[in-house]
Amino acid sequence: MTLMKEIEDRRAYRGLAPDPLPEDQVQRLLSAAHLAPSCFNKQSWRFVAVTGDALAGLRETLPEGNKWATRAPLIVVAVQKPSLDCRLDEGRDYAPFDLGLAVMSLVLQATHEGLVAHPIAGYSPGKVRKVLGIPEDYVVQTLVIVGQRGPDDLLTDWQKERETGPRQREPLEKVAFRNRWPDPTSG
């Protein structure tokens, strides 16, 4: 089976180099996210690309377990506003889904360019909101840590193991089905 090289190569590496990224490269990442599909093209996502001296405040929002992310030369803050997107029956708010598509577009572009783009959930959303002046009606969904691969000296032992170990995935047949949801009694 052949998949896109970027899908096969993408990994959530943590060892990063602090080298700044060229502005045109940052712009391409944001453009990739911007071109993602969304429900009725509502584009309810917003991105704040944080670089240079502005990173200092954002780094303060990270817990010790994400200390490795403090070395990143770019952190993209991905937010969404549910009221700007499709709100359909049975609780189908599309804003998180649409933001996920946009983030994946950014991640694949970064991978294509030889960068690491690692979305994280470990940060203080309230502090991020305050540091960046994000309005209360936007949900700070994820931070995407972006940079070149680099040293692993800020990583814990288990993080180092994840960097070099085999990719961990559930078996495909456990997460993807054909034609019908499987019978839970069939094994």
C-alpha positions in Angstrom: 0.0 0.0 0.0 1.3 3.4 -0.9 0.3 6.5 1.1 1.5 10.1 0.7 5.0 10.4 1.9 4.0 13.1 4.3 1.4 10.9 6.0 3.9 8.1 6.4 6.7 10.4 7.6 4.7 12.5 10.1 5.6 11.8 13.7 5.1 13.8 16.8 8.7 14.3 17.6 9.7 16.4 20.6 13.5 17.0 20.1 13.6 20.4 18.4 16.3 22.8 17.3 15.7 26.5 18.3 16.7 27.8 14.9 14.1 30.4 13.7 12.1 29.6 10.6 12.0 31.8 7.6 8.9 34.1 7.4 7.9 32.6 4.0 7.9 29.2 5.5 5.7 30.3 8.4 3.4 31.9 5.8 3.2 28.6 3.8 2.1 26.7 6.9 -0.6 29.2 7.7 -1.7 29.2 4.1 -2.0 25.4 4.1 -4.3 25.6 7.2 -6.3 28.4 5.6 -7.0 26.3 2.5 -8.5 23.4 4.5 -12.2 22.5 3.9 -14.9 23.6 6.3 -18.6 23.3 6.6 -20.2 25.6 4.1 -16.8 27.3 3.9 -17.4 29.1 7.2 -13.7 28.9 8.3 -14.5 29.2 12.0 -10.8 28.7 12.9 -8.3 31.3 13.8 -4.5 30.9 14.1 -2.0 32.9 16.0 1.6 32.2 14.9 3.9 33.1 17.7 7.7 33.6 17.1 10.7 35.5 18.4 10.4 37.4 21.7 6.6 36.9 21.8 7.3 33.2 22.6 8.4 34.1 26.2 4.9 34.6 27.5 3.5 31.6 25.7 6.2 29.3 27.0 5.0 30.2 30.6 1.7 28.5 29.8 3.4 25.1 29.3 3.7 22.5 32.2 6.9 20.7 33.0 5.9 17.7 30.9 6.0 19.9 27.8 9.3 21.6 28.6 10.6 20.3 25.3 8.2 22.7 23.5 10.0 25.7 25.0 12.7 25.2 22.4 10.4 25.6 19.4 10.9 28.7 17.2 7.2 28.7 16.3 4.1 27.9 18.2 0.8 28.1 16.3 -2.2 28.6 18.6 -5.3 27.1 17.0 -8.6 28.4 18.1 -12.2 28.0 17.0 -15.5 29.7 17.6 -18.4 27.2 17.5 -21.0 29.9 16.7 -19.1 30.8 13.5 -19.5 27.3 12.1 -22.3 24.8 11.3 -24.3 23.7 14.3 -26.4 20.7 13.1 -28.8 18.3 14.7 -27.7 15.7 17.3 -24.9 17.8 18.7 -22.9 18.0 15.5 -20.9 21.2 16.0 -18.5 21.3 13.1 -16.0 23.9 14.5 -13.7 21.3 16.2 -13.8 19.0 13.2 -13.1 21.9 10.8 -10.2 23.1 13.0 -8.8 19.6 13.0 -8.8 19.5 9.2 -7.0 22.9 9.1 -4.4 21.8 11.7 -3.8 18.6 9.7 -3.2 20.6 6.6 -0.6 22.7 8.5 1.0 19.5 9.9 1.2 17.9 6.5 2.7 21.0 4.9 5.3 21.2 7.8 6.1 17.5 7.2 6.5 18.1 3.5 9.0 20.9 4.3 11.0 18.7 6.7 9.7 20.2 9.9 8.2 18.7 13.0 4.6 20.0 13.7 3.4 18.5 17.0 -0.1 19.4 18.3 -0.3 19.3 22.1 -3.1 19.5 24.7 -0.8 20.1 27.6 -0.9 23.8 28.3 -3.1 26.3 30.3 -5.8 27.6 27.9 -6.7 30.5 30.2 -3.1 31.6 30.4 -2.7 31.3 26.6 -5.9 33.4 26.1 -4.6 36.0 28.5 -1.1 36.2 27.0 -2.4 36.5 23.4 -5.5 38.5 24.1 -7.8 35.8 22.6 -11.5 36.7 23.2 -13.5 34.6 25.7 -15.9 33.3 23.0 -13.1 31.4 21.2 -12.0 28.0 22.3 -8.2 27.6 22.5 -8.2 24.1 21.1 -4.5 23.2 20.6 -1.0 24.5 20.3 1.1 23.2 17.4 4.7 23.1 18.2 6.8 23.6 15.1 10.5 23.5 14.3 13.4 21.5 12.9 14.3 18.2 14.5 17.0 18.7 17.1 18.5 17.5 20.3 16.6 15.4 22.9 18.2 16.8 26.0 14.9 18.4 27.3 13.1 15.1 27.0 12.2 12.7 29.8 13.2 9.0 29.4 9.8 8.0 28.2 9.7 10.8 25.7 13.1 9.8 24.3 11.8 6.3 23.9 8.8 7.5 22.0 11.2 9.5 19.7 13.1 6.5 18.5 10.6 3.6 19.1 8.2 2.1 16.6 5.1 4.1 15.7 2.2 3.0 18.0 -1.1 2.6 16.4 -4.2 0.5 17.1 -4.7 -2.3 14.5 -6.6 -0.8 11.5 -9.4 -3.3 11.9 -10.1 -2.0 15.4 -10.7 1.6 14.2 -11.9 1.3 10.6 -14.9 -0.9 9.5 -16.4 -1.8 6.2 -20.1 -1.5 5.4 -21.4 -1.8 9.0 -20.5 -1.3 12.6 -19.1 -4.6 13.9 -21.2 -6.9 16.1 -19.7 -6.5 19.7 -20.4 -10.2 20.4 -18.3 -11.4 17.4 -15.0 -11.1 19.2 
